[in-house]
Amino acid sequence: MDRKILATGAFIGAIAIILGAFGAHGLKKLIDADAVATFETGVKYQMYTALFLLAVGIIPQISKKVKNSIFILSVTGVLFFSGSIYFLACNTLFSFDFKKIGFITPVGGLLLILGWAVLFLNLIKRKG
């Protein structure tokens, strides 16, 4: 088990729950329904990433080096993907136009996909 990965997965999951509750209760009064749905997409993928990290942290067949690569890809990916979605969904609440940094959303998505791909490739190349 990898304590750093497990702790990060638990932390990211807890924050996803907090943000999900905030989106369901606090944001509905501040932004329109489409923006709330967008915000919820960020929460959903953040929770998927938290669960993914928890799984990666307990799989003994993955080397420390591979786990670290997956960790970096996943944490950076969720920060870029979900983080940018949160700001884009709440864009009307800020004076800064977060659409200017919207290009990082797909970069974050790509990093999340790469994390899964690294796990997949590592598992299929293992013998036995």
BAMI-714265 format. One record per residue (C-alpha): x, y, z; residue number from 1. Coordinates in steps of 0.001 Angstrom, whole numbers, plus 500000, padded with zeros to 6 digits. Last residue first. Layout:
N
<r><c1>X</c1><c2>Y</c2><c3>Z</c3><k>NUM</k></r>
...
***
This chain:
128
<r><c1>501437</c1><c2>486056</c2><c3>485601</c3><k>128</k></r>
<r><c1>503558</c1><c2>488350</c2><c3>483469</c3><k>127</k></r>
<r><c1>502861</c1><c2>492032</c2><c3>483630</c3><k>126</k></r>
<r><c1>502445</c1><c2>493821</c2><c3>480288</c3><k>125</k></r>
<r><c1>498666</c1><c2>494011</c2><c3>480658</c3><k>124</k></r>
<r><c1>498786</c1><c2>495622</c2><c3>484101</c3><k>123</k></r>
<r><c1>501341</c1><c2>498282</c2><c3>483240</c3><k>122</k></r>
<r><c1>499532</c1><c2>499223</c2><c3>480051</c3><k>121</k></r>
<r><c1>496229</c1><c2>499635</c2><c3>481867</c3><k>120</k></r>
<r><c1>497702</c1><c2>501622</c2><c3>484757</c3><k>119</k></r>
<r><c1>499574</c1><c2>503940</c2><c3>482383</c3><k>118</k></r>
<r><c1>496397</c1><c2>504316</c2><c3>480306</c3><k>117</k></r>
<r><c1>494353</c1><c2>505288</c2><c3>483380</c3><k>116</k></r>
<r><c1>496850</c1><c2>508013</c2><c3>484250</c3><k>115</k></r>
<r><c1>496965</c1><c2>509053</c2><c3>480584</c3><k>114</k></r>
<r><c1>493191</c1><c2>509533</c2><c3>480570</c3><k>113</k></r>
<r><c1>493436</c1><c2>511811</c2><c3>483607</c3><k>112</k></r>
<r><c1>496242</c1><c2>513778</c2><c3>481928</c3><k>111</k></r>
<r><c1>494113</c1><c2>514149</c2><c3>478786</c3><k>110</k></r>
<r><c1>491224</c1><c2>515472</c2><c3>480843</c3><k>109</k></r>
<r><c1>493507</c1><c2>518005</c2><c3>482484</c3><k>108</k></r>
<r><c1>494706</c1><c2>519185</c2><c3>479072</c3><k>107</k></r>
<r><c1>491050</c1><c2>519318</c2><c3>478014</c3><k>106</k></r>
<r><c1>490283</c1><c2>521712</c2><c3>480891</c3><k>105</k></r>
<r><c1>493491</c1><c2>523737</c2><c3>480478</c3><k>104</k></r>
<r><c1>492107</c1><c2>525516</c2><c3>477405</c3><k>103</k></r>
<r><c1>489483</c1><c2>527179</c2><c3>479598</c3><k>102</k></r>
<r><c1>492105</c1><c2>529644</c2><c3>480843</c3><k>101</k></r>
<r><c1>490642</c1><c2>532683</c2><c3>479068</c3><k>100</k></r>
<r><c1>487136</c1><c2>531381</c2><c3>479793</c3><k>99</k></r>
<r><c1>487981</c1><c2>532206</c2><c3>483399</c3><k>98</k></r>
<r><c1>487017</c1><c2>535837</c2><c3>482822</c3><k>97</k></r>
<r><c1>488262</c1><c2>537624</c2><c3>485942</c3><k>96</k></r>
<r><c1>485621</c1><c2>539750</c2><c3>487726</c3><k>95</k></r>
<r><c1>484240</c1><c2>536669</c2><c3>489427</c3><k>94</k></r>
<r><c1>480739</c1><c2>535344</c2><c3>490158</c3><k>93</k></r>
<r><c1>479766</c1><c2>535023</c2><c3>486492</c3><k>92</k></r>
<r><c1>482594</c1><c2>532521</c2><c3>485942</c3><k>91</k></r>
<r><c1>481212</c1><c2>530081</c2><c3>488505</c3><k>90</k></r>
<r><c1>480937</c1><c2>527195</c2><c3>486027</c3><k>89</k></r>
<r><c1>484271</c1><c2>528174</c2><c3>484460</c3><k>88</k></r>
<r><c1>485951</c1><c2>528283</c2><c3>487874</c3><k>87</k></r>
<r><c1>484675</c1><c2>524860</c2><c3>488877</c3><k>86</k></r>
<r><c1>485458</c1><c2>523448</c2><c3>485426</c3><k>85</k></r>
<r><c1>489034</c1><c2>524738</c2><c3>485670</c3><k>84</k></r>
<r><c1>489551</c1><c2>522938</c2><c3>488949</c3><k>83</k></r>
<r><c1>487907</c1><c2>519749</c2><c3>487709</c3><k>82</k></r>
<r><c1>490178</c1><c2>519410</c2><c3>484695</c3><k>81</k></r>
<r><c1>493402</c1><c2>521159</c2><c3>485717</c3><k>80</k></r>
<r><c1>493469</c1><c2>520049</c2><c3>489358</c3><k>79</k></r>
<r><c1>492085</c1><c2>516629</c2><c3>488418</c3><k>78</k></r>
<r><c1>494770</c1><c2>516134</c2><c3>485783</c3><k>77</k></r>
<r><c1>497612</c1><c2>517308</c2><c3>488011</c3><k>76</k></r>
<r><c1>496515</c1><c2>514850</c2><c3>490699</c3><k>75</k></r>
<r><c1>495957</c1><c2>512037</c2><c3>488213</c3><k>74</k></r>
<r><c1>499126</c1><c2>512446</c2><c3>486159</c3><k>73</k></r>
<r><c1>501303</c1><c2>512831</c2><c3>489259</c3><k>72</k></r>
<r><c1>499750</c1><c2>509818</c2><c3>491003</c3><k>71</k></r>
<r><c1>499881</c1><c2>507639</c2><c3>487887</c3><k>70</k></r>
<r><c1>503591</c1><c2>508395</c2><c3>487530</c3><k>69</k></r>
<r><c1>504149</c1><c2>507707</c2><c3>491240</c3><k>68</k></r>
<r><c1>502309</c1><c2>504402</c2><c3>491005</c3><k>67</k></r>
<r><c1>504463</c1><c2>503443</c2><c3>488022</c3><k>66</k></r>
<r><c1>507667</c1><c2>504161</c2><c3>489958</c3><k>65</k></r>
<r><c1>506399</c1><c2>502365</c2><c3>493083</c3><k>64</k></r>
<r><c1>505682</c1><c2>499268</c2><c3>491027</c3><k>63</k></r>
<r><c1>502119</c1><c2>498076</c2><c3>490471</c3><k>62</k></r>
<r><c1>501314</c1><c2>494481</c2><c3>491445</c3><k>61</k></r>
<r><c1>500419</c1><c2>495461</c2><c3>495023</c3><k>60</k></r>
<r><c1>497212</c1><c2>497307</c2><c3>494096</c3><k>59</k></r>
<r><c1>496304</c1><c2>499267</c2><c3>497238</c3><k>58</k></r>
<r><c1>497334</c1><c2>502785</c2><c3>496230</c3><k>57</k></r>
<r><c1>496058</c1><c2>502387</c2><c3>492685</c3><k>56</k></r>
<r><c1>492577</c1><c2>501619</c2><c3>494037</c3><k>55</k></r>
<r><c1>492575</c1><c2>504640</c2><c3>496342</c3><k>54</k></r>
<r><c1>493891</c1><c2>506777</c2><c3>493483</c3><k>53</k></r>
<r><c1>491042</c1><c2>505648</c2><c3>491219</c3><k>52</k></r>
<r><c1>488492</c1><c2>506372</c2><c3>493933</c3><k>51</k></r>
<r><c1>489791</c1><c2>509928</c2><c3>494279</c3><k>50</k></r>
<r><c1>489913</c1><c2>510319</c2><c3>490494</c3><k>49</k></r>
<r><c1>486291</c1><c2>509258</c2><c3>490137</c3><k>48</k></r>
<r><c1>485431</c1><c2>511736</c2><c3>492900</c3><k>47</k></r>
<r><c1>487146</c1><c2>514569</c2><c3>491029</c3><k>46</k></r>
<r><c1>485398</c1><c2>513483</c2><c3>487853</c3><k>45</k></r>
<r><c1>482008</c1><c2>513765</c2><c3>489519</c3><k>44</k></r>
<r><c1>482786</c1><c2>517074</c2><c3>491201</c3><k>43</k></r>
<r><c1>483839</c1><c2>518630</c2><c3>487886</c3><k>42</k></r>
<r><c1>480658</c1><c2>517361</c2><c3>486251</c3><k>41</k></r>
<r><c1>478683</c1><c2>518819</c2><c3>489163</c3><k>40</k></r>
<r><c1>480082</c1><c2>522276</c2><c3>488339</c3><k>39</k></r>
<r><c1>478803</c1><c2>521905</c2><c3>484771</c3><k>38</k></r>
<r><c1>475356</c1><c2>520939</c2><c3>486084</c3><k>37</k></r>
<r><c1>475435</c1><c2>523991</c2><c3>488372</c3><k>36</k></r>
<r><c1>476372</c1><c2>526157</c2><c3>485359</c3><k>35</k></r>
<r><c1>473427</c1><c2>524774</c2><c3>483397</c3><k>34</k></r>
<r><c1>471080</c1><c2>525431</c2><c3>486333</c3><k>33</k></r>
<r><c1>472036</c1><c2>529110</c2><c3>486629</c3><k>32</k></r>
<r><c1>474439</c1><c2>530545</c2><c3>489188</c3><k>31</k></r>
<r><c1>474121</c1><c2>532104</c2><c3>492666</c3><k>30</k></r>
<r><c1>471136</c1><c2>530479</c2><c3>494388</c3><k>29</k></r>
<r><c1>471951</c1><c2>527008</c2><c3>493068</c3><k>28</k></r>
<r><c1>475536</c1><c2>527539</c2><c3>494215</c3><k>27</k></r>
<r><c1>474943</c1><c2>527033</c2><c3>497920</c3><k>26</k></r>
<r><c1>472909</c1><c2>523826</c2><c3>498057</c3><k>25</k></r>
<r><c1>473831</c1><c2>521338</c2><c3>495363</c3><k>24</k></r>
<r><c1>477135</c1><c2>522948</c2><c3>494450</c3><k>23</k></r>
<r><c1>478188</c1><c2>523305</c2><c3>498083</c3><k>22</k></r>
<r><c1>477237</c1><c2>519689</c2><c3>498741</c3><k>21</k></r>
<r><c1>479252</c1><c2>518575</c2><c3>495725</c3><k>20</k></r>
<r><c1>482168</c1><c2>520781</c2><c3>496765</c3><k>19</k></r>
<r><c1>482261</c1><c2>519184</c2><c3>500214</c3><k>18</k></r>
<r><c1>481924</c1><c2>515685</c2><c3>498765</c3><k>17</k></r>
<r><c1>484661</c1><c2>516370</c2><c3>496226</c3><k>16</k></r>
<r><c1>486893</c1><c2>517763</c2><c3>498991</c3><k>15</k></r>
<r><c1>486485</c1><c2>514502</c2><c3>500910</c3><k>14</k></r>
<r><c1>487353</c1><c2>512486</c2><c3>497799</c3><k>13</k></r>
<r><c1>490466</c1><c2>514567</c2><c3>497058</c3><k>12</k></r>
<r><c1>491584</c1><c2>514047</c2><c3>500662</c3><k>11</k></r>
<r><c1>490933</c1><c2>510285</c2><c3>500606</c3><k>10</k></r>
<r><c1>492770</c1><c2>509925</c2><c3>497297</c3><k>9</k></r>
<r><c1>495655</c1><c2>512005</c2><c3>498631</c3><k>8</k></r>
<r><c1>495875</c1><c2>509841</c2><c3>501743</c3><k>7</k></r>
<r><c1>495829</c1><c2>506655</c2><c3>499657</c3><k>6</k></r>
<r><c1>498490</c1><c2>507958</c2><c3>497269</c3><k>5</k></r>
<r><c1>500765</c1><c2>509083</c2><c3>500094</c3><k>4</k></r>
<r><c1>500224</c1><c2>505867</c2><c3>502096</c3><k>3</k></r>
<r><c1>501136</c1><c2>503507</c2><c3>499270</c3><k>2</k></r>
<r><c1>500000</c1><c2>500000</c2><c3>500000</c3><k>1</k></r>
***
